[in-house]
Amino acid sequence: MNPLSKTPVVCLLIPLAAGILVQYYFSIEGAAIPLFFLGGGLMLLSYLIAPSKQYALRWLFGAGLFLFVAATGMWSTHNRQSESKAIAVTSRTIYKGVVMDIPQDKPKSVAYKTYLPDYGKKVVCYFQLNREQEKLQPGDVFLFEASIRPFSNMPDSGFDYVGYMYDQGYAGSAYIPIGSWVATSETDYSLHAIAQRFRQRILDFYRSLGFDESEFALLAALTVGYQDALSDDLKQSFRATGTVHVLAVSGLHVGIIYLMIAFSLGFIPRTSRFYRLRPALIILLLWVYAFICGLSPSVTRASLMLSVLCIAELVNRRSYSIHALYIAAFFILLHNPFSLFQVSFQLSFASVLGILYLHPKLAHLFNSKNKAVRYLWNAFTLSCVAQLATFPLCLYYFGTFPTYFFITNLLVVPLATLIIYSFALIMLSKGISALFPTLSDYAFAVPVKLVQFLLRLLTECVRFFEGLPLAQISDIEISLWQMFIIVLGILIILLFCERKGFFVKEYQK
């Protein structure tokens, strides 16, 4: 049997990725329309041929579908390239901008990610620092006079900042002095802008609870994915210990929220006629959390994948998690083809793919009746699988490898989980204080002290392992082809283990 027949979505994902790559590197969007018609024609022809020849010419439909989806990828990529193309006007001009995200404080300016509706492009506006002036909020519309310049790389930095901003969809940047802009009375009420405003309110609420700067930064990163307040040395500590993934709200965090919601709805038995409400409520609450996180791409990606699983449960269809991952990847790339070139998407997809495929096989190699031992083994194998899946990409992009990742993840991931759970306690305390204002001080006292303790414990744990000898192997440089060779080597080893029956215990009772 063709292995692709077990995962039919891959048959769509492969041509979509092929079309994105061809257009991204060769810019031949003119070929997309002929491929559309050719692919559609081949699929139509496959239904018109004589029944006696249908089996011999069964490849026609597959070839037509491949060309059609590849052309879709090419055209979608062309549209994204048009958005990232630098604005032709470089002289000082009056522009209308919409704030897209929470402003980021810089040493001498405030950075606003801005959308220009008259041009259909995104730019970064650096406002001259003015501490007396109130900051704009996501969704606010303003007018400014500036010249928009293309991005440039820093000399000897080794980082392709121009390519990075191009893949993020930004067409340039502008410096706006004091007095060169004015806020309007207009407000953008798009779903993304409303989500960002809501996340800003949560951050303001965190600040009102008395956390210090490092505690606030870590809590904001872990619960709502706001990383701009994190210091560089704290980021480096997590990076050196192989735990930086806990700082980016993504599959891990959404998975924890999913388990929390599923556990809370566990009182609905499978035999109940209301059982179908359970997956529907899970989907609703997952997207509420995604909304709280500002509908960031990583959270949206994970929420989409888990929603596919819940939908399969709603319609009483058995589904495998790996199918949900492919479906999520397909629609994410269809919406934003540049996600294929973003490191966060590649790492997230690789780690989740590795966990879904390999973790059950390794977890079942050792069985224990002791729950604590079973938990430690599952956590250990989960950490190993995630690092193995992302190992080639980390070497290629960062040239580093954390030595003690298998130990640090055993400690850091549970601590991060407890902090995320504490997010629910803080929100509950917020509700109690709203209903009973006189109990406000008492309602927040215990949750805030608990969160402060967990945040400090997490920070000390990470810094301890960072300080150990040989905590990180660094300065490793590999080429793109060498990365593919490493991936191929890992796949060959896994295939060998599969063929030799090393993973057969997974299916034994």
HELIX and SHEET records of a PDB file:
HELIX    1   1 PRO A    3  LYS A    6  5                                   4    
HELIX    2   2 VAL A   10  PHE A   26  1                                  17    
HELIX    3   3 GLU A   29  ALA A   31  5                                   3    
HELIX    4   4 ALA A   32  LEU A   48  1                                  17    
HELIX    5   5 PRO A   51  GLN A   54  1                                   4    
HELIX    6   6 TRP A   59  SER A   84  1                                  26    
HELIX    7   7 TYR A  161  ASP A  167  1                                   7    
HELIX    8   8 LEU A  191  ARG A  207  1                                  17    
HELIX    9   9 GLU A  213  VAL A  224  1                                  12    
HELIX   10  10 ASP A  232  ALA A  240  1                                   9    
HELIX   11  11 VAL A  244  VAL A  246  5                                   3    
HELIX   12  12 GLY A  251  SER A  264  1                                  14    
HELIX   13  13 LEU A  277  ILE A  292  1                                  16    
HELIX   14  14 PRO A  297  LEU A  314  1                                  18    
HELIX   15  15 SER A  321  HIS A  335  1                                  15    
HELIX   16  16 PRO A  337  PHE A  341  5                                   5    
HELIX   17  17 VAL A  343  ALA A  363  1                                  21    
HELIX   18  18 LYS A  371  PHE A  398  1                                  28    
HELIX   19  19 PHE A  405  LEU A  435  1                                  31    
HELIX   20  20 PRO A  437  LEU A  439  5                                   3    
HELIX   21  21 SER A  440  GLU A  466  1                                  27    
HELIX   22  22 LEU A  480  ARG A  499  1                                  20    
HELIX   23  23 VAL A  504  TYR A  507  5                                   4    
SHEET    1   A 5 GLN A 104  ASP A 105  0                                        
SHEET    2   A 5 SER A 109  LEU A 116 -1                                        
SHEET    3   A 5 THR A  93  VAL A  99 -1                                        
SHEET    4   A 5 ASP A 140  ALA A 146 -1                                        
SHEET    5   A 5 TRP A 181  THR A 187 -1                                        
SHEET    1   B 4 GLN A 104  ASP A 105  0                                        
SHEET    2   B 4 SER A 109  LEU A 116 -1                                        
SHEET    3   B 4 LYS A 121  GLN A 128 -1                                        
SHEET    4   B 4 TYR A 170  ILE A 176  1                                        
SHEET    1   C 2 PHE A 401  PRO A 402  0                                        
SHEET    2   C 2 GLN A 472  ILE A 473 -1                                        
END                                                                             
